[in-house]
Each structure stands twice: as C-alpha cells, then as structure tokens.
Amino acid sequence: MAQLVPDVLLLIFTELKDDPVSLHSCLLVNKEWFNIATPILWRHISYAYDNPFLHNPESRSKLYNVIAHFLPNGPEDPLPQNNIILPLNKFSRMPTFDYMRFFIRITPFWIIDMAHLLIKNNSHKIQILEREIYKLIFSKYINVKHFSWESEKNFCEYPNAQSFFSNLHSLEINWKFITNQNFSNLSKICLNISKLEINNFGRDKDKKSLIKFIKNQNNLQSLFLDFNNNVKDTCTLLSNVIREKGSTLKNITLQPTLNCVTPIFIQSLENILEITLNNKLNKYIDWQEWEKCLNNKKFPHLTHLQTSCLPFNIESLIIEKSGGKILEIDSRLTIDFDHKNLDELSMMFSNCKQLEEIYFTTSVKVLPTGNELLRVINNSPLNKLRNISFSDKWNFSIEGVKKFLKDWKSKNRIPIKFTPHYHSERNFYWTAEHDKLYVKIIFYYMTVQEVLVGSAGPSVTPAVAIDGIDNLMITSV
C-alpha cells in the first residue's frame, strides 16, 4: 500500500500534463507532490517552448534564468572568460532538481530567444551563449527524444554529440541549414528514428544522403517530406527506400508536390494510419500510374486522410481502398462540381461510415451553392459525422442549411457542427443568420436538461449551448 499513493498521484498528474497552471499548484502542496509533479511539468515546458513567443517575456525570462543556473560557470569556462555573467538573478542555493534533464524535446527557437533575452545587442556573446547551451544539452541530457535542426551550427562536432543523437527517436531537419556532410554523419549515428521530418528539401545532389538516412532506420513509423522548387526530377530510388520501410510506416506526408516520387511505395503501406498528399505546386504528375498502384492496394487501417490538389478520382480511390475506418478527411477539392461528381462523392462517403470530421476547401473562386453537397452528405451513411468544416468560398443557402439540419435530426443522428474558415476579407457566405438558424434548429430538438449537462455531443460547446437556450426563449416568446 505504501506505493499506492505515489502511483495514483502520478496517474492524476499525468492527466494534467497539458495543464501547467494546475500542475504548478500541485507541486506547491508538499514535498511528495513536488517530486512527482515536477518532471511532468518540465516535460510539458519542453513541448510548450517549441514556440517560445507564445509566452510573455517575463515568463520566458524567469524560465531562462532557471536554466542559466546549470550552465558551466567556472573561472576557466567560456561564459566567465567572455564576461558573460549568468544567471542574472542567482538563487541563494542551487535548484532542487536539474530541471533540464526532464526535457524530452529540444528546438532551437527557445535557445535563440534565451540568448537574445539575457544578452542585449552583442552578437558575439549571443553566439557564445547559444553554443554553451547546446554543449550543456549534448553533454548531460541524453533523455531528449526529439531534436529540431534549424541552425547552421555543426552540431556533429560538439562534445558527446554522437551519444546524444544516437538516443533520438524523433528528428526534424530544415534542409536549408544542414550540410550534406553533416547529414551523412547523422545517418551513421541516428539508427532508431521513428519520426523523421525533412523540410525544404531542395538539392537533387543530396538525394543519396536522404535515401541512405531513411534506409538506415530500424523502425521508421512517421515520414514527413517537404520538397521545394529546386527538386526537379522524380527519384525512383527515394520511392524504393520508402517502399522498403512501408511495413513499419504509420504516417506519411508528401508536400507540396508529388512529382519527386513515384507511387510504387504505396503498395507496401500495410499498416498506414494517416496519409497526407499535397500537390499545391501543381506540377505534372502521371496520375494514371498512381491510379494503377492504388487499384492494387488496400489500406485496412487508414483513419486520417488529408489531400490537396489531387484529382477527385485519386482521392476517391484511396478512400475506397480503406477499410471503412476513416475518422477524418481534410480535402482541398480541385474539381468543378456537377451531378456526376456529386454521385462520385456519394460513393466516396459510402466507404467512410466511421467518418467524424471533414474539411472542404476549393480552388475555384466561388461555388454557387453548397446545398447539393449537403444533400449528398445527408443521404450518405455518415452517422458518426459531427463536424463539417469548409472554406469561405462555399455558399450554403439558409433554406438549404435548414432542410439539411431537419433531415439530419430526423434520422436520430448526433448534432452536427458547421465550422467556417475565413481566408478572404471579402467572402463571408456563412453569416450570423446561418449561426442563428443552426442554434435554433439544433436546440429545438433537445431538452433544456440535455443542454445544461452538455450532452449535446462533442460538436457543441457549453458556451454555445447556453446562448442557444436564450435565443430559443426569446424566439418562443
């Protein structure tokens, strides 16, 4: 029983891992709570500071002041040698924990921010401080599992870099900042990357390095490849190495063009859960080859699909080949809608019985009406659909929305939410009148008790629910 209370506390605090305010309150209760909650809180901080600028300067300065206590500060160390006196506000005694050892993610943005906040207008000293922070991380904090390479620094030459990088499970690289030699060195060190993200890949001559790196991974589960305009040619070897890793891949993203790979890798995606295919650059693609490969493949575990600027028949084919388990579709449709296409859309939805969310955008300037789209959705077996998101170009009439909502409710389906996304300053086809109609119809079929206890389902927030009751009362009077 002596172990029960700490174990239960650990479970409770873990549930609060994304609530730093509550976690901070917990660690102030007593020493036992402090010891259990502190590692969880600092793991959260390592995520929260992926983008430090979401936090105010005062909070950032306090955090960086704590971290500064762990920097080497002996007379012979670089900081004192260069008259860099840190921390600015020194504690009377060293912190209870070496908090940095709880970090599991390292991104360069908070390191850059820390150096600039603690040192003003001295680029030489800023560079020294950044280097010392990285040296500290590489030498002591081998529990880090994610590293983001967004710097031109030659990290591979830092002390203990080999041990640090060999322990990583997740690696994000901006190709603008890494040399071919550094990446080749990493391919010899990092062998257990499960999540790999490459951004701005744009040098054809470096494809061999990328292929070698992917090939060397023992358990690659997530692959994100972002190509830029400098990649000119399709690389069959890259497609082949992706195919070799297909049995372990659960998530794959290719953007913003698909002309850099051939679709032969598709046939090996046995356990894929999420697929993102983005062809926004609209380069020439041999879609017949894609169709041929898709016709010979099934995705029995696929749950999430995100596409942009793909032919409608390719999107439909991927969904058709899924196991009917798709929960979410985020699709940028590029077709002109007519009755034939709507029939195809209906067939596509028939393979998505588990679908919960869908997001429609379009490349055309203005769609005359979304009413036909609503009709297709209503007549499809989408009983679990709870959210329809759409760009501001979709034009739904008041009568069309009214008919859709009444028909939807008559089939005893859960309440559904409409979520418009405004990308234009001029197109506001979803208006306050649409919102008012939505609230009125949804809550007309619900009891006041259902609304108050929030049983309207995940598509309705309590704030909207209460506002809906007020509107109904006014309307009834």
N, C-alpha and C positions, 0 to 999 in steps of 0.2 A: 504493500500500500504506500510505502514511502516514496515510490517512484510515480505513483498515480497522479498526484497534484501537478508536478512539473510537466508530465506528459500531456495532461489536459490543458494546462496553460499554454503549452507550445502549440497545440491544435487551435486553441482560441486565437492566439496572437497571429498564427499563420493566416487565419481567415481575415485578419486585419492588415494583411501585408500591403494593401494598396490604400490604407488609411493612416498616413503618417501622424496626423494630429492625435488620433486615438492611441496609436502605439506610443507616442511620446508621453501621453498621460499615464499609460500603463507602467512605463519604466520608472515613473516617479513614485509608485506606490511603496515598494520596498526593494531590498537588495535582490531577493529571488526573482521578482518580476523584472527588475532591471537587467539581470543577467540573461533572462530568457528573451526579453523583448528587443534588446539592443541589436543582436545580429540581424534580426528580421527587419528592423527599421533601417539599418545601414545597407542591407541588400536592396531595399526599396530606393534608397537615395541613389544607389549606383544606376538604377533604371531612370529615376526621375531627372537625373542630371545629364541624360542624353542630350537634352536641350536646356542648358542652364538658364537661358534668357527667359524662360517661363517663370522664373523665380525673381523676387525683387533683389536689388543689390545688397541690402542689409542682410538678408538670409544667406546669400551667396558668400558674403564676406565672413560671416560667422562660421560657415562650414569650412571655408578655405583656411581660416585661422586655426581650426582644429587640426586639419590635415598638415598644416605647416609645422606642427609640433613633432611630426615624425620624420621630417627631412633631416639628413645628416648635417650637423651644425658644429662639428669640432673645429678647432683652430686651423687644421690643415684641409678642411673641406672647401669646395668651390664657393659656397654661399658666403661664408665669412671672408674668404680670400678676396672676394669681389665686393665687399662691403654691402652685402645683401643681408639685412638684419630681420630675421623672421623667427617666430611669429610676431606679428605686430602687437598683439595683446597676449602676452605669455601668461599661462596658468601658473598658480602657485606651486602646483605639482603636476606631474605627467598624468594624462588621462588614464582612466581605469583600464580601458581596452585600447589595443592598437586597432582602431575602428576600420582602418583601410583594409584589414585582412578579411573583412566581411563583404567587400566589393566583389561582385561577380561579373561586372561589365565595365570596360574602360573605353571611353570615346574621347577624342582629342578636344572636344568643344569646352568641357569644363576645365581642362588643363590650360588651354589658351586663355579662357576667361579668368582663371585664378591668377595667372601670371600678370595679366593686364590690370586686374583689380588691386593686387598687392604691390605692384611696381608701376609707377606712373612715368610715362614719357622717357623711357630708357630702353631702347630695343635690344641693346647688348645684354643688359641684366635680365630682361624678359626671356631671352633665348637661353641664358644660363639656368634660370629657374625652371623653365619648361624641361630642359634636359635633366635636371636633378629630380624632377617629379617622375619622369619616365624611368630613370635609373632606380629610384626607390621602388616603383611598381614592379619592374622586371626582377629586381633582386629579392624582394620579400613576399610578393603577393601572388603566389602560384595557384591560388584558388580561383582566380579570374578565369571565366569560361568564354567570355566574348570580348573581342578586340576590334576596334574600328581604325583602319589605317587611312587617315586623312591628312597625312603630313609627308613632306619631302625628306624628313629625317631618315637616316639609315639605321632603323631600329635593329636590324640583324647584327650590328656590330656592338650593341650595348651589352654590358656585363650581364650574364645569366639569361640573355635573350633566347638562347636555344631551349633552355628548360622551360621558360615562360611560354613560348609559342607551342611547344610540344604538348602542353596541357590544355590548349584551347579546344573548345567544341564548336565555337561559332566565330566566323571571321568575315568582316566586311571591309572591302577594299575599294577605294576610289582610284581608278587606274591612272588618273592624271598625276598622282603623287608617288607612284611606286615605279622603280626601275625594273627592267626585265631581269637584271641580275638579282635584285632583292627578292623578286617573286620566285625565281628559280631556287634561291636559298630556302625560301619558305616551303617549297614543295618537298624538300628533303626533311624538313623539321616537322611540319604540320601533317600528320597522317591520320588524325582522328576527328577531322572536321565533319560535323553532322549538318551544319548550316553554313552555306557559303553564299555571300552576296558580292557580286562584282558590278561596280557602277562605272559608266563612262569608258567601257572597253572600246578602244578605237584604233589599235595599231595592228594591222594584219600580220606584221612580222612577229608579234608577241603571242600569236595563237598557239604556237607549240608549247609555250610556257604554261598557258592556261590549261591546255589539254593534259599536260604532264601532271599539273597540280590536281586536277579532278581525278585523273587515273590513280593517283597515289592514295586517295582517301579510302579508308576501310569501311566507313559506314555513313556515306553521304545521304542525308534524308531530305534536305531542302536546298534547292539551287535557284539562285536569282541572277540572271544575266541581263545587264542593261548595256546595249550597244549604242555607239554614237555614229555620226555620219561618215567617219573615216574608215569604217569597216565596209569594204566594197564587195568582197567575194563570199559566196557560200562556202562554208567549211565542212566538208563531209567528215573529216577526222574528228571535229568537235561533236558532230551529231553521233558519231560512232562511240565516243567515250561516254556521252550522256546515255546512250543505249546500254553500255556496259554497266552503268550504275542504276539502271532503270528499276531493278528489283527492290532496291532499298529506298528509292526516291518516294517521298510522300507529298512533296510540294515542289512545283516547278513554275518559274516565272521567266518569260522571254519578252523583252520590250526594248525600244519602241518599234522594232521591225523584226520580221521573221525570216528575212532573206539571208541571214547569216548561218542558218542551219537548214538541213533537210529534215523532213518529218520521219525519218526512219527510226528515230529514238522512241516514237510513240508506241511502237509495238512491244516495247519492253516495260512499260509503266504498269506493272502488275498490281502495285499497292498504292497507287497515287490517290491522294485525298483532295488536293487542291491544284487547280490548273489556272494559270493566268497567261493569256496570249494577247499581246498588244502590237498592233501593226499600224500605229498612228502615222508613221513616216510614209505609209502607202507606197512602199517600193514594190517592184514587180515580184510576185510570188507565184509559183507553179501550184495553184490550188488543186489541180487535178491529181497531182502527186499526193497532196495532203488528204484528199478525199479517198484515194486508193489505200493509203495506210490506215485511215480511220475505219474504212469498211472491214478491215481485217483485225480490228481490235475492240476489246470491251474494257470498260473502267468500272468494275463492280463495286468499288469502294469510294468513288468520287462523290464528295459532299459540297464542294465550292468551285464555282466556275466564274472567272472574270475574263471578259473579252473586250477588245476594242478594234473596230475597223476590220473585222473579219466578214467574209461572205456569210450570208444568213444560212446557207446550206451547210457550211462547215460548223457553225455553232449548233445547228440542229442535229448534226450527225454526232457531235461529241455528247450531247445530251441523250440522244437515242441510244448511244453505246454505254451510257452509265447504268448503274444498277438500280435506278429509280430512287437513289438515296440523296439526291442533291437537295441541300438545305438553303443555298443562297446562290443567286445568279446576279452578277453585275455586268451588264451588257451595254456596250455602245453600238447601237444598231446603225447600219450604214445603208439600209435598203429603202426604197420608196414603197410605202405600204399600198397594197391593193388587196383585193379579195383572195387572190391566190396566195400571197404572202401570209395573210391572216390565217388561212387554212393550215399553212405550214407551221405557223406559230402555235396553233391549236394542237397540232400533232406533237410539237416540241413539249408543250406543257403536259401532255398525257404521259410523258416519261419522267415527270417531276412531282410525283404525288407527295413527297416529303418537303417540298419547297416551302420555306418560311419567309424569305425576303427576295425581292427582285428590284433591280435598279435599271431604268431605261434612260438612255440618252440617245441623241440622234445628230447626224452631221448636217441634215438639211436645215434650211433657215427657219421655216415654220411648218409644223404639221397642222393641217386644217382642223382635225378633231382627234381626240383620243377615245371617243365613245366606242368605236369598233374594237379597239384594244380592250376596253373594259368588258365588252360583250364576250370576247374570246376568253378572258380570264374567268368570268363568271360561269361560263359553260364548261370550263376545264375542271378536272378532279383535284383542285388545289385547296383541299380542306384545311391544310395547316398554314396557308399563307397568311401572314399577319402584317406585312409592310410592303407597300408599293412605293418605291422612290423613283423620281423622274426629274429630268432637267426642265428648265423654264420654257423650252420650246414646245412641250406637249400642251395641247389645248383641249381641256375637258369642259364640256358644257355643263351648266347647272343641272339641266334635266337628265343628262347622261349620267352624272355622278349620283343623282337622286335615285334613278332607276337601278343603277348598279348596287348601291347600298341596300336598298329594299330587297332586291333579289338575293343578295348575298346573305342577308339576315334571315330570309325566308327558308334558306337551306340549313339553318341552325349551325352556321359556321362561326368561329370566333371573330370578335370585332377586328376590323382591318384598319390599318393606318395609312394615310396618304402623306408622303414626305417630299415636298418640292425642294429642289436645289436651284437657287438663282445664280446663274453665271452671267447674266446680262443686266444692264441697267435699264433696259427698255422693255424686255419681255416679262410681264407678270400675268400670265394667263391663269394661274391659280390664285384666286383673290380671297379677301376676307369673307366674301359671300359664300365661297366654297367651304371655308372653315366652319362658318356658322351652320351651314346645311349639314356638314359632317357631324358636328356635335349634336345637333337636334335629332338626326335620324338614329345615330348610334345609341344615344341615351334614352330615346323614346322606348326602345325595346328592353331596357334594363330597369330593374327596381332601384330605388334610392339606396337600399341597403347594399346591393351589389357594388354600386359606385363608391360608397363610403368605405367599404372594406377593400377596395382596389381589385375586385375580382373580374374586372373588365378584360383582363388578359394583358400580355406584355406590350400591346400596341398603344395603351392609353396610360398616360402618367396621372398621378393623383391630382396635380395642379389643374390639368385639363379637365379631369373628371368633375372637380368641384365647380369649376367655371361652367361646365356643361349643365349642372343642376340649376344654377342661377339662370342660365339662358332659358331652360325649359320652363321654369316657374314663371318667368316674365312672359314667355310665349303663351303659356296656358291661360294666364290672366287676361 
